[in-house]
Amino acid sequence: MTAGRPQRGVIGIGAVLAQLRPEFPDVTISKIRFLEAEGLVRPARTASGYRQFSAADVERLRFVLSAQRDRYLPLKVIREQLDAAPVDSTAVSRAELLAQTGFSADQLTQLERDGLLRPGPGGRFTTDDITALRTIRTMTGLGVEREHLRAVRAAADHEVVLLKSFSDPGTVRELAGLFTSLHTLLVNAGLRQS
């Protein structure tokens, strides 16, 4: 890389700050530098020492800041999650998720705060997240309100707690499918009785 000539697809720390500020108003350049010093993000450097952040670096910062703000996770736990994250070639960035689903950044942030969407380590999203957002869009188009969606999230969390009490991964997968089937049957039965 030539000094003074930026690499394609990278941005400086000021531009990173401008991207993150709408979602994280308290973030500062000092905070970004601190997270770098803690090893949570590793931007490239020019020959003259300027930081150059890739889109993946920005998504990683977004994941760290969200985990701190929304889940109150300490940096050690966040680092462990980032280090343990498998590389998933099907995972998409936040920008790709927004483009594929038509949600705005503000809407996505609200869904994350409501617990309806949780980025994986590195701030990446899966095809299941894309499907969930499309489902949420359809549901809200039919008149479902945010508080109803939060109730669905709470019910799912209760099922997860129960499923985590089983240690065999095969049993957990089978039970997850059975929970979904039973839930559908019970809803249908309840609607027939109305």
N, C-alpha and C positions, 0 to 999 in steps of 0.2 A: 504494500500500500504506500502510496506517495504522500509525503507530508503536505498538509494543506489541501489535499484533494480528497473529499469525502467518498467513502465507499457507497455504492448504490444500495438504496433501500434502508439506509441507516439515518438516524437523526441525533442531534445533540441533546444535552441534558435539559436545556431550556425548552425545546420542543416537546420533550417527554413530560416535563412539568405542565406545559400547556394542555397536553392530551389528558393527563390525570386529574388536573384541578377541578374540572366540572363534577367529577364523581367523588373526589377526595379533596375537599377545599383546604384541609389543613396540611396537605403535603407540601414540602419545601425541597429546594435543591439539597439542603443539608441532610434531610431525611433520605433522599435518594442516595446520596454519597454514603450515609451510614449503612443503608441496606447493602450497598456494594461492599463496604468494608467488612460486613458480617457474612459475606459470601452468598447472599441471596440473589444477587444478579451479577453478571460478569460481562459488562459491555466491552467491546473491542476498543482499542486505543489507536489513534493516529501516531505517526512517528513523533509528532510534537506533543503527544500526551493527552490530546482531547478525547473525551469519551464519545463513542459512537454506539448508539442503542439500536438494535434490530427490533422488528415488530415482535419477535418472540421475547426479547428482553422486556418490552413494555407490557406484554401480557403477563409475564412472570411478576413484574412489579405490581400489576393490578391484582393478581392472585394474592400476593403477600399482604398488600394493604387491605384487601377485602377480608382475608383471614383474621387479621388483627382487629379490624373494626367490627365485623359481623359475628365472628366466632370467638373473639378474645383469645386467640391462640398465641402463645409465646413464640418468639423467633426460633427457638430450638425445635419446637414441634413442626413449625412451618418448614424449616430446613429439612427435617427428616421426611416430611411428605414430599417435598420437591425432589429429594435425592432418591426416594423409593418409587417415584412415578415411572411407570414403564413408558417407553416411547411408542406412541400410538399414531400410526400414519393416517388413520381415519379421523383423528381429532382435529377440530377446527379452532381458529383463533376467535376472539370476541368480535373482531371486525367481520370475519367470514360468517359467524353466527347471525349477526345483525343483517348482513346482506341476504342470507338465505331465508330468514324468517320475516323480515319486514318490520321488526320491532325497533324502536328508537333506543339509544343508549340509556336514556332516563327510564324508559319502561323496563329495560333489562335490569337495571340497577334496583328498581323497586321489586321486581320478581325475586332477585337475589336476597334482598332484605326480608321478603316474606318467606324465604326458605323454599321457594318453588323451583329454583334453579341454583345449582351449586357447581361452580367450575372445578375441574379436577386440578391436581397439582400442575403448576406451570400456567395456570389460567386457561387451559384448553377445555373445549367442550366436545361431547361425543355426539354420535348420530341419534342417540336416545334423547339428548338435550334438544336437538333440532325437532324431533318428533313431539317432545313434550311442549315446546313453544308453539308449534303448529296446533296442537290439541288445545292449549290454553287460548290461543287466538280464536279458534272455533267456539269454544265454550263461552268466552266473553262476548262474542258476536251473538250468541243465543241468549244473552242476558245474565250470565253467571257473574257475580260480583267478587271483588278481591277477598272479602271475608269468607266466602264459600270456598274459594280456592285454598285459602289458608287452612280451612277445616279438612279439606282433602289431604293436604300436606301433613297435618297432625295425625290423621288416621293412618297414613302411610308410615309415619315415624313410629307409631305404636306397633305396627306389624314388624317393622325392622327390629325393634327392641326384642320382640318375641322370637323372631327368626335367629337373632344373634345368640340366643340361649342354646342353640343347637350347634355342635362343633363340626359335624360332618358336612363339607361343602355340597356333596350330592344331595343330602337330605334337605339342606337349606334351599337349594334350587328347586327341588320337587315341591317342598312346602310353599315356596313363593308362588308357584303356578297354581297350587291348590287354593291358596288364599285368594288369588285373583278370581278363580272359578267360583268359589263359594261366595265371594262378595257380589259377583254378578248375579248369581242365583238368588241371593237374599234380597238384592235390590229389585229384581224382577218380581219376586214373590210379594214384596211390599207394595209394588205398584199395582199388582193384580188385586190386592185386598182393598185398595183405595176406592 
